[in-house]
Amino acid sequence: MSDEFNKANFSLIWDELNNENEQQATETMELTLSQFQEQYGFDPCILFTNEIELTTENETSPSSNFGSDAPSSSNDIPQL
């Protein structure tokens, strides 16, 4: 057998294995996600809704905790 044939054959086998592994991984992830949703009653739509609410809340009151980590002016380092 020629090297070209071996390379082409290897490439086809490799692609087939990758496709099978990718499909199996996708099916496993979907199954795991559905099991998690059933067990914990998790709905991705709720997460998305909460993210929007947090974003809206932060945008409406951006100064409520702005700079809270900054030291107060009473802790200034004296100049030498």
N, C-alpha and C positions, 0 to 999 in steps of 0.2 A: 504494500500500500504506500502511496505517496504521502509526503508531508502535508501537501495541500488537502488531500482527502481527510487525513487525520485531524488537521486543524478545523476543517469545516464540520466534521462529525463531532469533535469535542465541543465546538461552539454551539451546535444544535442541542446536544445533550445538556450543556451548561445552561442554555436559555430555558430549556424545558424544566430542569430542576429548579431554577430561580422562579419561574412562573408558578410551579407547584408550591414551593415554599412561601411565596408571597401570598398566594390564595389561602393557604393553610393558616398563615399568620393573621391575615385579615379576618378569617372565620373565627379564629381563636379570640381575637380582640373583640369582635362583635359579641361573641358568646359571653366573654368576661364582663363586658360593659352591661349587657342585658341582665346578667346575674347580679351585678352590683346594683343596678337600678331596681330590680325586684327586691333585693335584700334591704336596701336602705331607702327605697322610695325616692330615688334621686331623679329629678327632671332637669335636663340641661337648660330648658327654657327659663326655669327659675333662676339659675345662675346668671344667665344673660340679662334677665330683668333686674336682678340685684346690682349687676355691674353698671347698668344704665342709671339706676337710682343713685348709686354712689357718685358717679360722674356728675350727675345733675346737682346733687347736694354740694359737692366740692366746688362746682362752678358758681353756685349761687352765693356761697359764703366763703370765698377764698381767704379772707383775712382772719377767720375765726381762730386758727392755730398757726398762722404764719409767723415764723421766727421764734416759735416757742422753745427751740433748742438753743437759741442764741443767748449768750451770757448777758445778764442785766448790766446797765451802765455803772452800777455800784461796785462791780467787780473789775473795774478797769485797772490795768497794770500801770503803776506810777512811772512817770518818765524820770530817768536819771540824769 
